[in-house]
Amino acid sequence: MHTLDGLAPGAGLAGAWCNSSLAATALLEAMSFATPPLERFFIRTVRDSLRRGPESAATLRAREFVREESSHSAAHRRLNQALAGHLGRTPPGLERVEAILDFAARRLPLPVRLLSVEVMEQGSALGSAAYLWCERRADFDCAYARQLFAQHAREEMGHSTVIRELRGAAPARGLPVKAVACALTALAGIAYLAVAVPWIMMRKRRLRRPRQVGAHERGDM
């Protein structure tokens, strides 16, 4: 994320900073808030895997994966701090996402966790490709946010391959487990976004609405 050097989250984040659209802005903000807990899960899973195997080309790529994800997480935390300042708090549902990921990191077997990371990274790659196609025509009011999302999307493209190589010798019980991982990941993501996106939209509308001034504040008798 060295290309973010010299940039900072700006005041434009208070409004509809992506295409002047509250819906697009709220979707990106909700995704940014969820990024650090997701990447903590990814990093913890990959590090646990690296402790159990010998060094190889796959493990070297996995270490680079950890470095990239750590950098993404730090950059999103910086953005999220500014967003939370404008919104007054983080979106509802975020604490539940963090709790579920923490439980999964502690209780699920490593092969299942690796498969879950691979599934989520596959979804992220598809979303990143769509985002990069749309981003060329998008208008952003915050250079930091634009650069962050674009660079993150570009670096996500090969991550599922890294995880597949890392877990290649120990597949997680075949197709049924992968189908369950896909379904649960999709349901959890949809549930979070279904709560967080409308909340952010309503919060931004409320905060930018002119405050009604009472008679006692105007000095009327």
C-alpha positions in Angstrom: 0.0 0.0 0.0 3.0 2.3 -0.5 1.0 4.2 -3.2 -1.1 5.6 -0.3 1.9 7.5 1.0 1.0 11.2 1.1 -2.7 10.6 1.0 -5.2 10.8 3.9 -8.9 10.1 4.3 -10.6 13.5 3.6 -13.6 15.4 4.6 -15.5 14.2 1.5 -16.1 10.9 3.3 -18.9 12.6 5.2 -21.2 12.4 2.2 -21.9 10.2 -0.8 -18.3 10.1 -1.9 -18.6 7.4 -4.6 -20.4 8.5 -7.8 -22.5 10.8 -5.5 -24.5 7.7 -4.7 -25.4 6.8 -1.2 -26.0 3.2 -2.1 -22.6 2.7 -3.7 -20.9 4.7 -0.9 -22.6 2.6 1.8 -21.7 -0.6 0.1 -18.0 0.3 0.0 -18.0 1.6 3.5 -19.7 -1.6 4.8 -17.1 -3.7 3.0 -14.2 -1.6 4.4 -15.4 -2.0 7.9 -15.6 -5.8 7.5 -12.1 -6.1 5.9 -9.9 -6.0 9.0 -11.7 -8.8 10.8 -11.8 -10.9 7.7 -8.1 -10.4 7.0 -7.2 -11.2 10.6 -8.9 -14.6 10.1 -7.1 -15.1 6.8 -3.7 -14.2 8.3 -4.2 -16.4 11.4 -5.2 -19.3 9.3 -2.3 -19.0 6.9 0.2 -18.5 9.7 -1.1 -21.6 11.5 -0.6 -23.6 8.3 2.9 -22.3 7.8 3.9 -23.5 11.3 3.0 -27.1 10.3 4.9 -27.5 7.0 8.3 -27.3 5.5 9.5 -24.3 3.4 8.6 -24.4 -0.3 7.7 -22.2 -3.1 4.0 -22.3 -1.9 4.9 -21.2 1.6 7.0 -18.3 0.3 4.0 -17.1 -1.7 1.9 -17.6 1.4 4.2 -15.4 3.4 3.8 -12.7 0.8 0.1 -13.2 1.1 0.3 -12.5 4.8 2.3 -9.3 4.2 -0.2 -8.0 1.6 -3.2 -8.8 3.8 -1.5 -7.1 6.8 -1.0 -4.0 4.7 -4.6 -4.0 3.4 -5.9 -4.4 7.0 -3.8 -1.4 8.2 -4.9 0.8 5.4 -8.6 -0.1 5.9 -8.4 0.6 9.6 -7.1 4.1 8.8 -10.1 4.6 6.5 -12.5 3.1 8.9 -11.4 5.3 11.7 -12.3 8.3 9.6 -15.6 6.8 8.5 -16.6 6.0 12.0 -15.8 9.5 13.0 -18.3 10.8 10.4 -21.0 8.2 11.2 -20.6 8.4 15.0 -20.0 4.6 15.3 -19.4 1.4 13.3 -22.3 -0.3 11.6 -24.5 -2.8 13.4 -23.6 -6.4 12.7 -19.9 -5.8 12.6 -19.3 -7.1 16.1 -21.3 -10.3 15.2 -19.0 -10.8 12.2 -15.9 -10.4 14.4 -17.3 -12.9 16.9 -18.1 -15.5 14.3 -14.6 -15.2 12.7 -12.9 -15.4 16.1 -14.9 -18.5 16.9 -14.1 -20.1 13.6 -10.4 -19.3 14.1 -10.4 -21.0 17.5 -12.7 -24.0 16.9 -12.6 -25.1 13.2 -10.0 -27.6 12.0 -7.2 -26.0 10.0 -8.1 -27.8 6.7 -11.7 -26.5 6.9 -10.4 -23.0 7.8 -8.0 -23.1 4.8 -10.9 -24.1 2.5 -13.0 -21.3 3.9 -10.3 -18.8 3.2 -9.9 -20.1 -0.4 -13.7 -19.8 -1.0 -13.8 -16.3 0.4 -10.7 -15.3 -1.7 -12.4 -16.8 -4.8 -15.4 -14.6 -4.1 -13.1 -11.6 -3.5 -11.4 -12.1 -6.8 -14.7 -12.1 -8.7 -15.8 -9.0 -6.8 -12.5 -7.3 -7.4 -12.6 -7.9 -11.2 -16.1 -6.4 -11.3 -15.0 -3.5 -9.1 -11.9 -2.7 -11.3 -14.1 -2.7 -14.4 -16.6 -0.2 -12.8 -13.9 1.9 -11.0 -12.6 3.3 -14.3 -15.8 5.2 -14.8 -16.4 6.1 -11.2 -16.1 9.5 -9.5 -14.6 9.6 -6.0 -14.5 12.5 -3.6 -11.7 10.9 -1.6 -8.4 10.1 -3.4 -7.3 7.9 -0.4 -10.4 5.7 -0.7 -10.1 5.4 -4.5 -6.5 4.4 -4.4 -7.1 2.0 -1.5 -10.0 0.1 -3.1 -8.3 -0.1 -6.5 -4.9 -1.4 -5.2 -6.6 -3.8 -2.8 -8.7 -5.2 -5.7 -5.7 -5.7 -7.9 -3.7 -7.5 -5.2 -6.7 -9.8 -4.4 -6.8 -11.3 -7.9 -4.2 -14.1 -7.2 -4.8 -14.8 -3.5 -7.2 -17.8 -3.9 -4.5 -19.6 -5.9 -2.0 -19.0 -3.1 -4.3 -20.7 -0.6 -5.1 -23.5 -3.0 -1.4 -24.3 -3.3 -0.9 -24.0 0.4 -3.5 -26.6 1.3 -3.0 -28.7 -1.8 -1.6 -31.7 0.0 -4.4 -31.8 2.5 -7.8 -31.3 0.8 -10.7 -30.6 3.2 -13.0 -33.6 2.7 -13.9 -32.8 -0.9 -16.9 -31.2 -2.6 -19.5 -31.4 0.2 -17.4 -29.3 2.6 -16.6 -26.8 -0.1 -20.3 -26.5 -0.9 -21.1 -25.9 2.8 -18.3 -23.3 3.1 -19.6 -21.5 0.0 -23.1 -21.4 1.3 -22.2 -20.3 4.8 -19.8 -17.6 3.5 -22.4 -16.2 1.2 -25.2 -16.2 3.8 -23.0 -14.5 6.4 -21.9 -11.8 3.9 -25.4 -11.1 2.7 -26.8 -10.9 6.2 -24.1 -8.4 7.3 -24.5 -6.2 4.2 -28.3 -6.4 4.5 -28.0 -4.7 7.9 -24.9 -2.5 7.5 -25.6 -0.9 4.0 -29.1 0.5 4.8 -27.9 1.7 8.3 -25.0 3.6 6.7 -27.4 5.2 4.1 -29.9 6.2 6.8 -27.1 7.5 9.0 -25.6 9.7 6.3 -29.0 11.1 5.3 -29.8 11.9 8.9 -26.4 13.6 9.5 -26.5 15.8 6.4 -30.1 16.8 7.0 -30.2 20.5 8.2 -30.8 20.7 11.9 -34.1 22.3 12.9 -33.5 25.3 15.2 -36.0 25.7 18.0 -37.6 29.0 19.0 -35.5 29.2 22.2 -32.3 28.9 20.1 -33.4 31.7 17.7 -34.2 34.0 20.7 -37.9 34.1 19.9 -40.3 34.8 22.8 
